[in-house]
């Protein structure tokens, strides 16, 4: 499950498109988020979490991808 889509990423940074290597970067960023959340979202669906948590995960993903 992707925590952040390419479209959300592009919208977040006001870009026309996400980077060509977005899928690879998303996969790597997801590993970082999973490490920091102790794999919580392997057991709890992100879409069932409160809005502020969903946005925090998406923000973390976007900045990790951009880094």
N, C-alpha and C positions, 0 to 999 in steps of 0.2 A: 504494500500500500504506500503510495506516495503521500508525504505530508504536505507537499507543495507542488503544484502543477507548473509547467512552463508558462502558462498564461498568467497565473497568479504572480509568478516571479517577475515577468515583464511588466505587469501592471504595478507591482510594488515599487519598482525602480523607474517607472514611467518610460519604458523602452518599447520599441516596436516589436521586437522579438527577443526570446530568451537566447542565450548563447547556444551555438551548434552542439556543444558537448554537454548540454544541460542534463541529459539522462545520467551520464557518468558522474557529473558533479553532484546531482541529487542523491545518487546512491551513496557517495562518500559522505555527504552532509548528513544523510539519514543515520549513518553509523555513528557520527559524532553526537547527534541528538539522542539516539538510543543509549549511548554510553552515559550521557548526562542525566537521562531520565530513568536509568536502570531498566531499560526495555519495557517501561510501563505501557507503551502503546502497542506492544505485542499482545497484551492481555485486555486492554481497555480501548475501545474504539474512540479515536480522536474526535470524530463527528458527534459523539455523545457527551463530550466534555463541554464545560461552560465556554462561552464565546471568548472570554479573556485568555483562557488556556489555549484554545485553538489558535488564536492570534499570536500568542507568545511562541508557540512551536513554529508557526509559519514564519515569524520574524527571525527566529534563530536559524531556520533553514535558509532563508533568503540571504542573511548575512554570511552564513557559512559557505554557501555556494559562491557568493561574490568574492569572498576571501580567497 
